[in-house]
Amino acid sequence: MAKKVLGRGLGAFFPDYDKEEGSEKSTSENTKTAVPIEPAERVNIVLNIPVDHIRPNPHQPRTEFKQEALEQLSSSIRRHGLIQPITVRYLGERRFELISGERRLRATKLAGIDEIPAYIREANDEEIIAFALIENIQREELNPIEISLGYQRLIDEVGYTQSEVAERVGKNRTTVTNMLRLLQLPDFIQASLRDESISAGHARALINLKSVEDQKKILKQIVSKSLSVRQTEDLVRSYEKKNEQTPAKKKEENKRDPFLEELSKRLRQNLSTKVNIKPKGKGGEIKIEYYSEDDLERLMQLFDEMA
């Protein structure tokens, strides 16, 4: 549990704080009055910090802050105070860097309050990136694209594998992989995910469509008709079937074994990737697509579970 020490000055914990603030007291006078604090004692403490001394977190995964929600939170803070402190780290020179709690910080400034309670953490840049991303993802206040970008940044900037990301955020591996696939979608679909006019389930159904024009048509129907995910999947299948009805493909389709077609469909659903079964003589081949080493690892894990 964090120690609440709101009654103690910042100079007691950060010796350079009062000195750099331009206090008229001499260094020797400050030394006499300040209570020495060991670095270890600065961890998991809560202090009141001037809001103007906190810089934003450059690793903030959230990009959308709804003004109405900020105003509601600001009004609550004015009436009842801030219940949950933000989290920061001390940079020196009377500056702090926000780790998590940007919405609370913005709402506090909007309320016209000069100081905000904050947990003080000691962490390096890599730990800050991981903590900020994971803390925000676990709060589940982000839209699907912000979550997906958060997962990708944990992989790119912290060096996690997809399995490690899943473990740290408390999700299963397949969920993380499916969220990362959303980043392959065109910008106009990602924009609909950002404003939450469609869900991640709708978006995943659109991934399998090769035609951008078809994706646009179905997206329009999802929004205008409030289609469910199941209805969207059915609509996508109808478009895929229609696109296959070229003369050459009709001839090829007539030769296909209905059993193999059904098997291919089931494999695509179970593996969440493209699967094609092609008969050759008395045998044949099964083609399963993967999009990265992590995606291949996911497939291998699924095969192990099926064994």
Secondary structure, DSSP 4 states (H G I P E B T S, - for coil): -PEE-TTS-HHHH-THHHHHTT-SS-HHHHHHHSPP--GGGGTTEEEEEEGGGEEPPTT-------HHHHHHHHHHHHHH--SS-EEEEEEETTEEEEEE-HHHHHHHHHTT-SEEEEEE----HHHHHHHHHHHHHHTT-S-HHHHHHHHHHIIIII---HHHHHHHHT--HHHHHHHHHGGGS-HHHHHHHHTTSS-HHHHHHHHT---HHHHHHHHHHHHHHT--HHHHHHHHHHHHHHHT-SHHHHHHHHTS-HHHHHHHHHHHHHHTS-EEEEEETTEEEEEE--SSHHHHHHHHHHHHHH-
